[in-house]
């Protein structure tokens, strides 16, 4: 289940112009061309956390 949420959020970030900028431990940093950065845990298990990450990225989609 957790891998599915991570994949969904990562796909939405990539579709909105974000790219993987680095990883430290279980968290990845995704950045867009405007310099906006969000942290995405590889072990994402909560859809609420996933939606909060999308909201921080300025993406209105929900998972």
N, CA, C and O atoms as CSV, one atom per row, in Angstrom:
chain,resi,resn,atom,element,x,y,z
A,1,UNK,N,N,0.806,-1.194,0.000
A,1,UNK,CA,C,0.000,0.000,0.000
A,1,UNK,C,C,0.851,1.261,0.000
A,1,UNK,O,O,0.550,2.201,-0.736
A,2,UNK,N,N,1.904,1.305,0.807
A,2,UNK,CA,C,2.723,2.508,0.902
A,2,UNK,C,C,3.434,2.820,-0.411
A,2,UNK,O,O,3.550,3.985,-0.792
A,3,UNK,N,N,3.905,1.795,-1.099
A,3,UNK,CA,C,4.590,2.047,-2.365
A,3,UNK,C,C,3.643,2.654,-3.380
A,3,UNK,O,O,4.053,3.465,-4.211
A,4,UNK,N,N,2.371,2.263,-3.318
A,4,UNK,CA,C,1.389,2.811,-4.240
A,4,UNK,C,C,1.171,4.296,-4.018
A,4,UNK,O,O,1.072,5.051,-4.985
A,5,UNK,N,N,1.091,4.738,-2.752
A,5,UNK,CA,C,0.910,6.156,-2.462
A,5,UNK,C,C,2.143,6.952,-2.874
A,5,UNK,O,O,2.024,8.036,-3.444
A,6,UNK,N,N,3.317,6.419,-2.588
A,6,UNK,CA,C,4.541,7.102,-2.999
A,6,UNK,C,C,4.560,7.272,-4.518
A,6,UNK,O,O,4.858,8.354,-5.025
A,7,UNK,N,N,4.239,6.196,-5.240
A,7,UNK,CA,C,4.252,6.253,-6.713
A,7,UNK,C,C,3.245,7.262,-7.240
A,7,UNK,O,O,3.532,7.985,-8.195
A,8,UNK,N,N,2.068,7.317,-6.626
A,8,UNK,CA,C,1.039,8.265,-7.072
A,8,UNK,C,C,1.493,9.707,-6.879
A,8,UNK,O,O,1.349,10.524,-7.788
A,9,UNK,N,N,2.035,10.030,-5.714
A,9,UNK,CA,C,2.483,11.391,-5.436
A,9,UNK,C,C,3.679,11.750,-6.316
A,9,UNK,O,O,3.743,12.858,-6.848
A,10,UNK,N,N,4.621,10.829,-6.472
A,10,UNK,CA,C,5.791,11.080,-7.312
A,10,UNK,C,C,5.369,11.321,-8.762
A,10,UNK,O,O,5.922,12.195,-9.429
A,11,UNK,N,N,4.401,10.556,-9.252
A,11,UNK,CA,C,3.925,10.733,-10.627
A,11,UNK,C,C,3.252,12.095,-10.800
A,11,UNK,O,O,3.446,12.757,-11.820
A,12,UNK,N,N,2.465,12.514,-9.811
A,12,UNK,CA,C,1.824,13.827,-9.893
A,12,UNK,C,C,2.852,14.956,-9.840
A,12,UNK,O,O,2.735,15.940,-10.570
A,13,UNK,N,N,3.854,14.813,-8.980
A,13,UNK,CA,C,4.908,15.825,-8.921
A,13,UNK,C,C,5.637,15.921,-10.258
A,13,UNK,O,O,5.869,17.018,-10.765
A,14,UNK,N,N,5.999,14.772,-10.827
A,14,UNK,CA,C,6.712,14.760,-12.109
A,14,UNK,C,C,5.848,15.353,-13.221
A,14,UNK,O,O,6.357,16.062,-14.089
A,15,UNK,N,N,4.559,15.070,-13.202
A,15,UNK,CA,C,3.655,15.592,-14.232
A,15,UNK,C,C,3.501,17.113,-14.142
A,15,UNK,O,O,3.138,17.765,-15.121
A,16,UNK,N,N,3.780,17.669,-12.966
A,16,UNK,CA,C,3.655,19.113,-12.784
A,16,UNK,C,C,5.013,19.814,-12.792
A,16,UNK,O,O,5.139,20.924,-12.275
A,17,UNK,N,N,6.012,19.186,-13.364
A,17,UNK,CA,C,7.298,19.842,-13.585
A,17,UNK,C,C,8.322,19.688,-12.476
A,17,UNK,O,O,9.358,20.352,-12.516
A,18,UNK,N,N,8.076,18.846,-11.498
A,18,UNK,CA,C,9.050,18.618,-10.430
A,18,UNK,C,C,9.988,17.491,-10.841
A,18,UNK,O,O,9.597,16.574,-11.563
A,19,UNK,N,N,11.223,17.572,-10.376
A,19,UNK,CA,C,12.184,16.498,-10.635
A,19,UNK,C,C,12.915,16.175,-9.331
A,19,UNK,O,O,13.022,17.014,-8.436
A,20,UNK,N,N,13.403,14.970,-9.248
A,20,UNK,CA,C,14.109,14.507,-8.063
A,20,UNK,C,C,15.437,15.246,-7.946
A,20,UNK,O,O,16.261,15.203,-8.860
A,21,UNK,N,N,15.641,15.926,-6.817
A,21,UNK,CA,C,16.851,16.717,-6.624
A,21,UNK,C,C,17.835,16.050,-5.675
A,21,UNK,O,O,19.006,16.427,-5.640
A,22,UNK,N,N,17.383,15.069,-4.909
A,22,UNK,CA,C,18.286,14.394,-3.991
A,22,UNK,C,C,17.519,13.552,-2.998
A,22,UNK,O,O,16.293,13.619,-2.908
A,23,UNK,N,N,18.272,12.753,-2.249
A,23,UNK,CA,C,17.657,11.889,-1.248
A,23,UNK,C,C,18.593,11.767,-0.066
A,23,UNK,O,O,19.809,11.646,-0.215
A,24,UNK,N,N,17.992,11.802,1.115
A,24,UNK,CA,C,18.750,11.562,2.338
A,24,UNK,C,C,17.906,10.645,3.202
A,24,UNK,O,O,16.839,11.032,3.678
A,25,UNK,N,N,18.379,9.456,3.398
A,25,UNK,CA,C,17.604,8.474,4.150
A,25,UNK,C,C,16.366,8.063,3.380
A,25,UNK,O,O,16.449,7.671,2.216
A,26,UNK,N,N,15.219,8.154,4.032
A,26,UNK,CA,C,13.982,7.718,3.390
A,26,UNK,C,C,13.200,8.874,2.777
A,26,UNK,O,O,12.065,8.681,2.341
A,27,UNK,N,N,13.784,10.071,2.736
A,27,UNK,CA,C,13.090,11.227,2.177
A,27,UNK,C,C,13.793,11.731,0.922
A,27,UNK,O,O,15.018,11.850,0.870
A,28,UNK,N,N,12.986,12.018,-0.074
A,28,UNK,CA,C,13.505,12.580,-1.318
A,28,UNK,C,C,13.123,14.046,-1.394
A,28,UNK,O,O,12.067,14.447,-0.904
A,29,UNK,N,N,13.986,14.846,-2.011
A,29,UNK,CA,C,13.690,16.253,-2.242
A,29,UNK,C,C,13.361,16.425,-3.717
A,29,UNK,O,O,14.157,16.068,-4.586
A,30,UNK,N,N,12.187,16.972,-3.991
A,30,UNK,CA,C,11.732,17.235,-5.351
A,30,UNK,C,C,11.666,18.740,-5.555
A,30,UNK,O,O,11.128,19.457,-4.711
A,31,UNK,N,N,12.218,19.233,-6.686
A,31,UNK,CA,C,12.229,20.666,-6.984
A,31,UNK,C,C,11.647,20.906,-8.373
A,31,UNK,O,O,11.700,20.041,-9.248
A,32,UNK,N,N,11.089,22.103,-8.551
A,32,UNK,CA,C,10.648,22.509,-9.886
A,32,UNK,C,C,11.557,23.625,-10.382
A,32,UNK,O,O,12.479,24.036,-9.678
A,33,UNK,N,N,11.300,24.116,-11.589
A,33,UNK,CA,C,12.166,25.138,-12.183
A,33,UNK,C,C,12.102,26.468,-11.443
A,33,UNK,O,O,13.045,27.255,-11.505
A,34,UNK,N,N,11.010,26.723,-10.750
A,34,UNK,CA,C,10.861,27.973,-9.993
A,34,UNK,C,C,11.611,27.924,-8.663
A,34,UNK,O,O,11.699,28.935,-7.966
A,35,UNK,N,N,12.151,26.762,-8.307
A,35,UNK,CA,C,12.904,26.619,-7.071
A,35,UNK,C,C,12.098,26.120,-5.894
A,35,UNK,O,O,12.635,25.987,-4.795
A,36,UNK,N,N,10.824,25.842,-6.095
A,36,UNK,CA,C,9.985,25.301,-5.030
A,36,UNK,C,C,10.401,23.868,-4.748
A,36,UNK,O,O,10.541,23.065,-5.671
A,37,UNK,N,N,10.598,23.547,-3.480
A,37,UNK,CA,C,11.047,22.199,-3.097
A,37,UNK,C,C,10.087,21.590,-2.086
A,37,UNK,O,O,9.574,22.280,-1.204
A,38,UNK,N,N,9.852,20.300,-2.223
A,38,UNK,CA,C,9.033,19.552,-1.263
A,38,UNK,C,C,9.762,18.259,-0.927
A,38,UNK,O,O,10.511,17.718,-1.741
A,39,UNK,N,N,9.528,17.776,0.289
A,39,UNK,CA,C,10.108,16.510,0.728
A,39,UNK,C,C,9.059,15.416,0.583
A,39,UNK,O,O,7.906,15.586,0.980
A,40,UNK,N,N,9.470,14.302,0.013
A,40,UNK,CA,C,8.567,13.173,-0.198
A,40,UNK,C,C,9.170,11.927,0.448
A,40,UNK,O,O,10.213,11.445,0.005
A,41,UNK,N,N,8.516,11.395,1.504
A,41,UNK,CA,C,9.036,10.173,2.113
A,41,UNK,C,C,8.774,8.960,1.226
A,41,UNK,O,O,7.673,8.796,0.702
A,42,UNK,N,N,9.767,8.128,1.061
A,42,UNK,CA,C,9.630,6.911,0.257
A,42,UNK,C,C,8.664,5.955,0.943
A,42,UNK,O,O,8.046,5.119,0.284
A,43,UNK,N,N,8.530,6.069,2.243
A,43,UNK,CA,C,7.666,5.186,3.029
A,43,UNK,C,C,6.299,5.826,3.280
A,43,UNK,O,O,5.716,5.624,4.345
A,44,UNK,N,N,5.789,6.578,2.339
A,44,UNK,CA,C,4.523,7.283,2.493
A,44,UNK,C,C,3.379,6.292,2.685
A,44,UNK,O,O,3.146,5.438,1.829
A,45,UNK,N,N,2.660,6.403,3.814
A,45,UNK,CA,C,1.557,5.485,4.094
A,45,UNK,C,C,0.228,6.208,4.297
A,45,UNK,O,O,-0.824,5.570,4.276
A,46,UNK,N,N,0.253,7.505,4.489
A,46,UNK,CA,C,-0.968,8.253,4.765
A,46,UNK,C,C,-1.358,9.112,3.566
A,46,UNK,O,O,-0.550,9.892,3.060
A,47,UNK,N,N,-2.598,8.962,3.120
A,47,UNK,CA,C,-3.055,9.794,2.006
A,47,UNK,C,C,-3.144,11.254,2.438
A,47,UNK,O,O,-3.022,12.153,1.607
A,48,UNK,N,N,-3.355,11.496,3.723
A,48,UNK,CA,C,-3.424,12.863,4.228
A,48,UNK,C,C,-2.059,13.548,4.102
A,48,UNK,O,O,-1.976,14.720,3.733
A,49,UNK,N,N,-1.010,12.820,4.407
A,49,UNK,CA,C,0.337,13.363,4.234
A,49,UNK,C,C,0.625,13.591,2.755
A,49,UNK,O,O,1.220,14.603,2.384
A,50,UNK,N,N,0.205,12.656,1.916
A,50,UNK,CA,C,0.386,12.821,0.470
A,50,UNK,C,C,-0.325,14.049,-0.055
A,50,UNK,O,O,0.226,14.790,-0.870
A,51,UNK,N,N,-1.546,14.270,0.407
A,51,UNK,CA,C,-2.296,15.449,-0.026
A,51,UNK,C,C,-1.658,16.739,0.484
A,51,UNK,O,O,-1.679,17.752,-0.215
A,52,UNK,N,N,-1.091,16.716,1.689
A,52,UNK,CA,C,-0.408,17.886,2.227
A,52,UNK,C,C,0.840,18.215,1.402
A,52,UNK,O,O,1.140,19.386,1.171
A,53,UNK,N,N,1.558,17.196,0.962
A,53,UNK,CA,C,2.743,17.411,0.118
A,53,UNK,C,C,2.326,18.029,-1.212
A,53,UNK,O,O,2.968,18.960,-1.699
A,54,UNK,N,N,1.255,17.510,-1.794
A,54,UNK,CA,C,0.753,18.073,-3.056
A,54,UNK,C,C,0.310,19.522,-2.862
A,54,UNK,O,O,0.555,20.365,-3.725
A,55,UNK,N,N,-0.336,19.814,-1.745
A,55,UNK,CA,C,-0.793,21.175,-1.462
A,55,UNK,C,C,0.406,22.113,-1.340
A,55,UNK,O,O,0.365,23.237,-1.839
A,56,UNK,N,N,1.487,21.655,-0.672
A,56,UNK,CA,C,2.701,22.467,-0.538
A,56,UNK,C,C,3.322,22.740,-1.893
A,56,UNK,O,O,3.941,23.783,-2.103
A,57,UNK,N,N,3.153,21.791,-2.821
A,57,UNK,CA,C,3.715,21.943,-4.159
A,57,UNK,C,C,2.823,22.795,-5.057
A,57,UNK,O,O,3.201,23.117,-6.184
A,58,UNK,N,N,1.641,23.161,-4.562
A,58,UNK,CA,C,0.738,23.977,-5.365
A,58,UNK,C,C,-0.077,23.174,-6.341
A,58,UNK,O,O,-0.552,23.712,-7.341
A,59,UNK,N,N,-0.249,21.895,-6.074
A,59,UNK,CA,C,-0.996,20.994,-6.951
A,59,UNK,C,C,-2.356,20.743,-6.304
A,59,UNK,O,O,-2.423,20.350,-5.139
A,60,UNK,N,N,-3.423,20.965,-7.039
A,60,UNK,CA,C,-4.765,20.834,-6.465
A,60,UNK,C,C,-5.301,19.396,-6.499
A,60,UNK,O,O,-6.355,19.129,-5.922
A,61,UNK,N,N,-4.618,18.489,-7.145
A,61,UNK,CA,C,-5.062,17.095,-7.228
A,61,UNK,C,C,-4.996,16.449,-5.856
A,61,UNK,O,O,-4.175,16.828,-5.021
A,62,UNK,N,N,-5.857,15.480,-5.630
A,62,UNK,CA,C,-5.886,14.722,-4.382
A,62,UNK,C,C,-5.674,13.243,-4.683
A,62,UNK,O,O,-5.994,12.773,-5.775
A,63,UNK,N,N,-5.135,12.515,-3.713
A,63,UNK,CA,C,-4.995,11.056,-3.868
A,63,UNK,C,C,-5.906,10.359,-2.899
A,63,UNK,O,O,-5.944,9.129,-2.864
